[in-house]
Amino acid sequence: MPSVCLYTFLNSEDATSTCVSSDASMVACGFGSSVIRTWNLTNDNLDAKPHLKMKNRGQGDGVRNLEIADGNPGYCKLVGHHGPVFSTAFSHDGDFLLSASQDSTIRLWNTEMALGLACYKGHTRPVWDVSFSPVGYYFATASNDRTARLWCTHKPYPLRIFAGHRNDVECVRFHPNSNVIATGSQDETVRLWDLQTGDAARLFRGHKTSIRSLAMAPNGRLAASGGEDGTIFLWDLPEGKKIASLSGAHKGPILSLDFSDDGGMLASGSMDCTVALWDIKTHQGLAKPIKCFPTKSIPVSFLRFTPRNLLLASGVYRSTMAPVIPSQA
């Protein structure tokens, strides 16, 4: 059974996205005010000692804005977007951060210097989700314009446009081989796309509500999708069919999913402020979760297993439990 580490963002009612780096050294939070804040969690930075303040250094994109409250660790404020930040994603080495916004752009940031490096334009509507590829050079986005797009960090325009969904593309994830991506949509389908040709390789139907989250198993054979109604489907990718429906654990939308490194366990986080663990390896945990962890009014919007089988989770504390959900009309 893995240990679970939950990062809670307090006094952040307007937060719209959270994420944690793979080595748990940094956390990031996107806000409705269009800014992003990052915290360095290494021991040196957690010491309560004064930090240098740098404000209003330059104008325009990539402004560095470091602040600190007396006696508390400082954070970096990344300024550049012109709308709420709906998704953030660290690169696998933690050196870079991607952010997706209502302003239809994606931005690349250097986490060490807290500087904006690039702005990617191509989507015509808000961008709901962004995901780094396993190799880090490429990334994919999902948008309100009903498309997903493939990008590389060195080019400001998309390399591929994946069109076929009949409604918003809510989420996107890379296959472990980096040759395929999966997308989940408000049209209640999951699609696999070939990155070389841009064509749809698989179409999965079965959900009765929009798809809010996706995850790919490390072995590349399984995928999981989470719906607005709290139901999770497990898919066999080579066969193109549904293996199981995981239901009964959550009473709210599935906001996050992730497989353990050995592929034997699936974690799910929900708007109902719980984290559930499912036994995928033996199939004994498919009827109900083997463990469920409640939180204190914290919708779990991010999950990630580490190689040491530690489950990292994050979310924003909602004092009134009126969660901030992007309008996707």
N, C-alpha and C positions, 0 to 999 in steps of 0.2 A: 504494500500500500504506500503510495507516495505521500510525502509531506506537502502541504499547501501553504504558500506564502502569499498573502493578500496585501496589496498596496492600496491604501485608501486615500483619496483626495478629499480633504476637508475644506469647507468654506469655498467651494467651487461649483456653485449651483448652475453656472452657465457653461460648465465644461461639456464638450460634445464628443471627445474621444480620448482614450488613454492607451499607452503601450509601455512595455518594459523590454529592455535590451536582453539578448539571449544569455548574457553572463550576469544579468541582474545588477549591472554597475550603473545603469541610468534608467530613469523613467521620464516619460513625456506626456503632456496633456494639452490637447487643443481646446480652444474656447470659442464661444459664440461671438466674442469681441474681435475675432480674427487673429489673435495672437497665439503663440505656442510657448509653453514653458517647459524647460528640461531641468532635471535635478541629477547631479552626480552623486551616487550613493557609496562611493569608495570611502574607506576609513579616513583618509586625509581630508576629504571634503565634509565629512560629518562632524568633525571637531567644531565646537562652538567657538569660533575665533573670527575676528573682523575680516571682511573681504573687500577687495577693491570695488568701488562703484564706478560704472561707466554708463552714462546716459546720453542719449541724443548724439551719438557719435556718427555724424554724417546724416544724409537724407536719402530717402527712397528705399529701394530693395536692399535686403541684407543688413539692416541696421542691427548693431549689437547693443544689447541693453541689459546689463547685469545689475541686479538689485539684491539687497540683503536687509532683512529685519534684524534688529539688535539681538545678538545672542543666538540667532538661528542660522542654519545653513542657507546659503544663497542659491538662487536659481538663475538660469539664463532665459531671457524673454526674446523670442524670435519674432520679428515684425516684418511683414511683407504682404500677407494676404489681405484681401479686401472684403472678406466675408467669413462666416463661421467655418472652422476647421473640422471636417467630419471624420477624418481618418489620419492616423500617423503610423509610421512603420520604421523601425531601426534596421540598418543593414546588419548582416550577421556578425560583423566585427565590431559593431557599435560606433563606428567612426562617422556614419552618415545617418541622416533622418529624412524621410520623405513625408510630405504633408499634402492632403487633398482638401479642397475648399469649395464653398458655394460659389466662389468667383470663377469657377470652371478651370482653374489652374492647379498644377502640382508643383511643389517647390522642393528643392534639394538643399539640405543644410549640412554644414560641417559642425559636428557636435562639440569638438574640442575648442574650436575658435568661436562658436556660436554665430556663424556667418552664413548668409544665404549664398549658394553657389550657382544655382540655375533655376529658371522658371520655365515650365513646360506648358505649352498652349496647344489646343487641338479640340478638346471637348467643347460643346456648345451650351451645355447645361451644367449644373452642379455635379461635382465628383464625390461619390459616396465612399469609395474604398480605394486603397492603394496597397500593393503588396510587392516586396522585393523577391526576386528569384533566388533560388538556392546558391547560384554563383555570384549574385550581387550586382552584376553589371547591368542586368535588365530588370525592369519592373512593369507591373500591369495595373490598370486602373478600371474602375467600374463607375458608370455615370447615369445620371438622370436622362441623358440623351439616347438611352436604350442601346448603347454600345459599350464594349470593353476595348481597351487599347493596349498595345505592347510598345514599350519605350526602352531606350537605352540612355544611360546617364550622360553620355557625351553628345547627344543630339536633341535639339529642342522640339522636334516634331515626332509623331508616332511612327513606328516601323510597321505596325499592322493595326487594322481596324476590324473588330469582330462584330458584325451586325447580324441579327437574327431574332433576338428577343423582342417580344411585342410590348414590353413595358420596361420600367427602370431596371438596370442591372445593379443589384444591391451589393454584391460581394464578389471577390475574385481571389483565387489562390493558384499557385504554381504546383504542377506535378513535380515530384522529386527529381525526375530526369531533365527538367527545365525545357522540355520540348512540347509540353502541353499545359494549358491552363484550364481551370474550371470556373464557371460563372454561375451565380444564382440570381434569380430575377423575381420581380413582382408578378411576372406571368406564371409563377408557380412551377417553373422548370429549372433544371440544372443542365448545363451544356459543357461539353469538353471541346476545346479548340486546338487544332494543330497549328503550332507557331510557324512552321515552315511554309505552309500553304495559306493559312488564314481560314481554312474551312472548318465547319463543325464536324467533329468526329463521333460524338455521342450525344444523345438527347435522353434525359431521364425525367419521367413524369411520375407523379404520385402525391406530391404535396397538394394540400387544399388551400394553402395560404402562401403569401410571398416568402421567399427564401432570405433569411437574415444573416446566415453565417455558413461557412464552408471550412472543411479541413481535409487534408490528404495524408494517408498513412505513409510512413517512411518507406515501406516496401513497394509503394506505387500501385498496389492492387485494389485498395479500398479508398473510398471517400465517404465523408459524412456531411450532411446538410441539415441545417436547423431552420425551422419555420416560425412564422409569426404566431402560430397556435401552440408553440411549445413542443412540437413533435420533431424528432430527429430520425432521419432515414440513413441507413447504411447501404452503400452501393458497391457492387462488384464492377470495377472499371473494365477489365478485359471482356467480361461476359455482357456488360451493358444492362444489368438488371439489379433490382432491389434485393438485398439480403434480409434486412430486418427493419422494423419500425420500432423505435425506442420512444415510449410515451409513458405518461403517468408521473414522471419525476418533477416536471416543471409546469407551472401555471401561467407562465408569461413567455414572450418571444425569446428565442434562443439567440443571444447576442454574440457568443463566442464558442468555438470548438477547437480541440487540439488532440492529436494522438500522442501517446508516449513514444519514446525513441525505439522501443522494441515492437511497437505496433499492437501490443496486447491490451492497451487500455485507452479509452476515449474519455476526455473530460468535456463537460458542457457547462456553460455559464449563462444565466438567464436574467431577464428583467425582474423575475420574482425574487431576486436577491439570494440565489442559491447556486452552489457548484455541485455537480453530480459526477460520479465516476462510474464508468460502464466497463464490464469485463468483455472485451472483444475476442480475446484469444481462445477462451474455453467456451464462449457463448452462454455461460451460466449467468452472466450479468446482463443479458439482453432483455429479459422480461421486466427487470427493475434494476436500478443502480445498486452497485455493491456498497456505495457510501454516498451520503449527501451532506454537504456542509452549508449550513445557513450563515448568512452575514447579517450585519445590523444596518438594514436599509441601504444596501450597496448593490445596485444592479451590476453584474459582473460582465464588463464589456470587453475584457481581454484575458486570454489564457495562453500559456506556453509551457511545455515540458522542457526541462533542461536535460542534458545527457546523464546527469546524476539522479534522474527521476524525481526532481523537485518540480512541483507545479507552481508556476508564477501566475498570479491573477491580479487584476487591478479593476478599480471602479470608482465612481464618484458617490460620496455619501449624499443621499437625498433626504433632507429633514422632513419634507412634506410628502415624499414619495410621489412627486409629480415630475417624472423624468423628462429630461430635455431630449426630444426626438426630432430629427430633421424633418421638415415638411417635405413630403415626396409626392405631392399632388401632380 
